[in-house]
Amino acid sequence: MREMAQSERLDFIAEGLTIILTSARGFWNAAEKLTDNPREASVLEGFAEEESAKALILLDLVRCPPSKVDGRIGRIVKNFYSHLARLIYAKAQSWRPVNVEQLQDYVDSERQGHYLEGGMSEYILPNWAIYSRESTLYADIEQHEDGVPQWSDPTLFSSLGIHTRPFALTLIEALDAVGVFSRAGLEAASDIWGTVDFRAKEHSGHVRDLTRQLAKRLEDEELVSESATQEHVRWFHQFWQMPMYNLDFTMIPASLDQLNADREAAYWSEVGYEHHGDY
């Protein structure tokens, strides 16, 4: 897409969004039918979520100021193919950051390579989004700090048959219903959202204003689907996250030394708190 002119790029994305939405719906519809196979249903639910995130990533390419696209398209396309970026993108749609800087902070908390868990931070665990994805997909051999290998059973890791429609899927269905996925809708989104470069201090007020402008243009150009409901409109206005084309989604490596230092600090903080409580 890097070598495409803006008009050609919008044509290409409009075609792809329909394919992605159909794919995501297919995975979710199949997941709903597997009531007796919770692990397999969880896998398909995850696929539906990641497919939906692909659409949101492409829409951020559309919302990026056209003069900035050439310098950012590499990162955006990398996110499109990254499991971690897609999982964070999907989760981020329900967050309520004040501005882009805070949104990056939220993303940073989700892209840590390892983290501490337990009442005394005694466990070192890998990135949860990737670990839960892989542990549901595959039977695997794990090795913990004691060096003893053990099996990871995906049938035990999956949920107990409780599945919910992926948040990101509901959102992209709403965006499609109100006309954003149409070729003219993408052009409208580019024209309107491209006037603001979401870099640091840009905030939720900008999002509300630009969303209202886009809603009016979609209505004026009669791009809203006849099947659109008030619920679709509500999701469009309330849950489409501010553009994330400037954010970093790459995994943050954590050294064992740093994790051990953090663990020790957490231990002494807890011990100090308990000691203080004795008085």
C-alpha positions as CSV (number, residue, x, y, z in Angstrom):
1,M,0.0,0.0,0.0
2,R,3.0,2.3,0.5
3,E,3.3,3.0,-3.3
4,M,-0.4,3.6,-3.8
5,A,-1.9,7.0,-4.3
6,Q,-4.5,8.1,-1.7
7,S,-7.5,7.4,-3.9
8,E,-6.1,4.0,-4.9
9,R,-5.4,3.2,-1.3
10,L,-8.9,4.0,-0.2
11,D,-10.3,1.8,-3.0
12,F,-8.1,-1.1,-1.8
13,I,-9.1,-0.6,1.9
14,A,-12.8,-0.4,1.1
15,E,-12.5,-3.8,-0.6
16,G,-10.6,-5.3,2.2
17,L,-12.9,-4.1,5.0
18,T,-15.8,-6.1,3.7
19,I,-13.7,-9.2,3.4
20,I,-12.4,-8.7,7.0
21,L,-15.9,-8.2,8.4
22,T,-17.2,-11.3,6.7
23,S,-14.3,-13.3,8.0
24,A,-14.7,-12.1,11.6
25,R,-18.4,-12.8,11.5
26,G,-17.7,-16.3,10.2
27,F,-15.4,-17.1,13.0
28,W,-17.8,-15.8,15.6
29,N,-20.8,-17.6,14.1
30,A,-18.9,-20.8,14.2
31,A,-17.8,-20.2,17.8
32,E,-21.4,-19.8,18.9
33,K,-22.2,-23.3,17.6
34,L,-19.5,-25.1,19.4
35,T,-21.3,-25.3,22.8
36,D,-19.8,-28.7,23.5
37,N,-16.2,-27.6,22.6
38,P,-15.3,-24.6,24.7
39,R,-11.6,-24.7,23.8
40,E,-12.3,-24.7,20.1
41,A,-14.9,-22.0,20.5
42,S,-12.4,-19.8,22.4
43,V,-9.9,-20.2,19.6
44,L,-12.5,-19.1,17.0
45,E,-13.6,-16.2,19.2
46,G,-10.0,-15.0,19.4
47,F,-9.7,-15.2,15.6
48,A,-12.9,-13.1,15.3
49,E,-11.4,-10.5,17.6
50,E,-8.1,-10.3,15.8
51,E,-9.8,-10.1,12.4
52,S,-11.9,-7.2,13.7
53,A,-8.8,-5.5,15.0
54,K,-7.3,-5.7,11.4
55,A,-10.2,-3.5,10.3
56,L,-9.6,-1.0,13.1
57,I,-5.9,-0.8,12.2
58,L,-6.8,-0.1,8.5
59,L,-9.3,2.6,9.6
60,D,-6.5,4.3,11.5
61,L,-4.5,4.3,8.3
62,V,-7.5,6.1,6.7
63,R,-7.7,8.6,9.6
64,C,-4.0,9.4,9.5
65,P,-3.4,12.9,7.9
66,P,-2.6,12.1,4.2
67,S,0.6,14.2,4.4
68,K,1.9,11.9,7.2
69,V,0.9,8.5,5.8
70,D,4.1,7.7,4.0
71,G,6.1,8.1,7.2
72,R,3.8,5.9,9.2
73,I,2.4,3.2,6.9
74,G,5.3,0.9,7.7
75,R,4.4,0.8,11.4
76,I,0.7,0.6,10.7
77,V,1.1,-2.4,8.3
78,K,3.4,-4.0,10.9
79,N,0.6,-3.7,13.5
80,F,-1.8,-5.3,11.0
81,Y,0.4,-8.5,11.0
82,S,1.3,-8.5,14.7
83,H,-0.8,-10.7,17.0
84,L,0.1,-8.5,20.0
85,A,-0.8,-5.3,18.3
86,R,-4.1,-6.7,17.1
87,L,-5.0,-8.0,20.6
88,I,-4.2,-4.6,22.2
89,Y,-6.0,-2.8,19.4
90,A,-9.2,-4.8,20.1
91,K,-8.9,-4.3,23.9
92,A,-8.2,-0.6,23.6
93,Q,-11.6,0.2,22.1
94,S,-13.2,0.0,25.5
95,W,-10.6,2.3,27.2
96,R,-11.3,5.9,28.2
97,P,-8.0,7.7,28.0
98,V,-7.8,11.5,28.4
99,N,-5.4,12.0,25.6
100,V,-2.9,10.2,23.3
101,E,-0.2,10.2,25.9
102,Q,-2.3,8.4,28.4
103,L,-3.5,6.0,25.8
104,Q,0.2,5.1,25.1
105,D,0.6,4.5,28.8
106,Y,-2.3,2.0,28.7
107,V,-0.8,0.3,25.7
108,D,2.6,0.1,27.4
109,S,1.0,-1.8,30.3
110,E,-0.3,-4.4,27.8
111,R,3.0,-4.9,25.8
112,Q,5.3,-5.9,28.6
113,G,7.2,-9.0,27.8
114,H,6.9,-10.3,31.3
115,Y,5.3,-9.2,34.5
116,L,5.0,-10.2,38.2
117,E,2.0,-11.8,39.7
118,G,0.9,-13.2,43.0
119,G,0.3,-11.8,46.5
120,M,4.0,-11.2,47.0
121,S,4.9,-10.9,43.3
122,E,6.4,-14.3,43.5
123,Y,5.6,-15.4,40.0
124,I,7.2,-14.2,36.7
125,L,4.7,-14.6,33.9
126,P,5.0,-13.9,30.1
127,N,2.9,-11.3,28.3
128,W,-0.7,-12.3,29.2
129,A,-2.3,-11.5,25.8
130,I,0.1,-13.7,23.8
131,Y,0.4,-16.4,26.5
132,S,-3.4,-16.9,26.7
133,R,-3.7,-16.9,22.9
134,E,-0.9,-19.5,22.5
135,S,-2.0,-21.6,25.5
136,T,-5.5,-21.9,24.0
137,L,-4.3,-22.8,20.6
138,Y,-1.5,-25.3,21.3
139,A,-0.5,-28.2,23.5
140,D,3.0,-27.1,24.5
141,I,5.9,-27.7,26.9
142,E,6.6,-25.0,29.4
143,Q,9.7,-24.4,31.6
144,H,9.4,-22.3,34.7
145,E,12.0,-20.8,37.0
146,D,12.8,-24.1,38.6
147,G,13.8,-25.5,35.2
148,V,11.4,-28.4,35.3
149,P,9.5,-28.8,32.1
150,Q,5.7,-29.4,32.2
151,W,2.9,-29.7,29.7
152,S,0.4,-26.9,29.0
153,D,-3.0,-28.4,28.2
154,P,-5.1,-26.1,26.0
155,T,-8.3,-27.8,27.0
156,L,-7.7,-26.8,30.6
157,F,-6.8,-23.2,29.7
158,S,-9.9,-22.4,27.7
159,S,-13.0,-20.9,29.3
160,L,-15.9,-23.0,30.6
161,G,-18.1,-22.5,27.6
162,I,-18.9,-18.8,28.4
163,H,-18.4,-16.7,25.3
164,T,-19.2,-13.2,24.5
165,R,-19.3,-11.4,21.1
166,P,-15.9,-9.7,20.7
167,F,-16.2,-6.0,21.5
168,A,-14.2,-5.1,18.4
169,L,-16.5,-7.1,16.2
170,T,-19.6,-5.3,17.5
171,L,-17.8,-2.0,16.9
172,I,-16.8,-2.7,13.3
173,E,-20.3,-3.9,12.6
174,A,-21.6,-0.5,13.8
175,L,-19.0,1.4,11.7
176,D,-20.1,-0.6,8.7
177,A,-23.8,0.0,9.4
178,V,-23.4,3.8,9.6
179,G,-21.5,3.9,6.3
180,V,-17.8,4.2,7.3
181,F,-16.8,1.1,5.4
182,S,-18.2,2.3,2.1
183,R,-15.7,3.9,-0.3
184,A,-17.4,7.3,0.1
185,G,-17.4,6.8,3.9
186,L,-13.7,6.2,3.9
187,E,-13.1,9.3,1.9
188,A,-15.2,11.3,4.4
189,A,-13.3,9.8,7.3
190,S,-10.0,10.7,5.7
191,D,-11.1,14.3,4.9
192,I,-12.4,14.9,8.5
193,W,-10.1,12.9,10.7
194,G,-7.0,13.8,8.6
195,T,-7.3,17.4,9.8
196,V,-5.9,16.4,13.3
197,D,-2.7,14.6,13.9
198,F,-3.1,12.5,17.1
199,R,0.3,12.6,18.6
200,A,0.4,13.5,22.3
201,K,-2.0,16.0,23.8
202,E,-4.9,15.5,21.3
203,H,-7.8,14.3,23.5
204,S,-11.2,12.8,23.7
205,G,-12.8,16.2,22.9
206,H,-11.2,16.1,19.5
207,V,-12.6,12.6,19.0
208,R,-16.2,13.7,19.9
209,D,-16.0,16.7,17.6
210,L,-14.6,14.7,14.6
211,T,-17.0,11.9,15.1
212,R,-19.9,14.3,15.1
213,Q,-18.6,15.9,11.9
214,L,-18.2,12.5,10.2
215,A,-21.7,11.4,11.4
216,K,-23.2,14.5,9.7
217,R,-21.4,13.9,6.5
218,L,-22.4,10.3,6.4
219,E,-26.0,11.3,6.9
220,D,-25.9,14.1,4.4
221,E,-24.4,11.8,1.7
222,E,-27.0,9.1,2.5
223,L,-24.3,6.6,3.3
224,V,-25.9,5.2,6.5
225,S,-27.3,1.7,5.9
226,E,-31.1,1.1,6.1
227,S,-30.3,-1.6,8.6
228,A,-28.5,0.8,10.9
229,T,-30.0,1.0,14.4
230,Q,-29.7,3.4,17.3
231,E,-27.4,0.9,18.9
232,H,-25.1,1.1,15.9
233,V,-25.1,4.8,16.2
234,R,-24.4,4.7,19.9
235,W,-21.3,2.4,19.4
236,F,-20.1,4.7,16.6
237,H,-20.2,7.7,18.9
238,Q,-19.0,6.1,22.1
239,F,-16.6,3.3,21.4
240,W,-14.4,4.2,18.4
241,Q,-11.1,4.8,20.0
242,M,-8.9,7.8,19.1
243,P,-6.5,7.0,16.3
244,M,-3.5,5.0,17.4
245,Y,-1.3,5.3,14.3
246,N,1.4,7.0,16.3
247,L,1.6,4.5,19.2
248,D,4.2,1.8,19.8
249,F,2.8,-1.7,20.1
250,T,6.1,-3.7,20.0
251,M,6.8,-6.0,22.9
252,I,8.8,-4.4,25.8
253,P,11.5,-6.9,26.9
254,A,12.1,-7.3,30.6
255,S,15.4,-8.5,32.0
256,L,15.4,-11.1,34.8
257,D,17.5,-8.7,36.9
258,Q,14.9,-6.0,36.6
259,L,12.1,-8.4,37.4
260,N,13.9,-9.7,40.4
261,A,14.5,-6.2,41.6
262,D,10.9,-5.4,41.1
263,R,9.9,-8.5,43.0
264,E,12.2,-7.7,45.9
265,A,10.8,-4.1,46.1
266,A,7.3,-5.5,46.1
267,Y,8.2,-7.9,48.9
268,W,9.6,-5.3,51.1
269,S,6.7,-3.0,50.4
270,E,4.3,-5.7,51.5
271,V,6.4,-6.6,54.5
272,G,6.7,-3.0,55.5
273,Y,2.9,-2.5,55.2
274,E,2.2,-5.6,57.3
275,H,4.7,-4.5,60.0
276,H,3.1,-1.0,60.1
277,G,-0.3,-2.6,60.6
278,D,1.0,-4.3,63.8
279,Y,1.1,-1.1,65.7
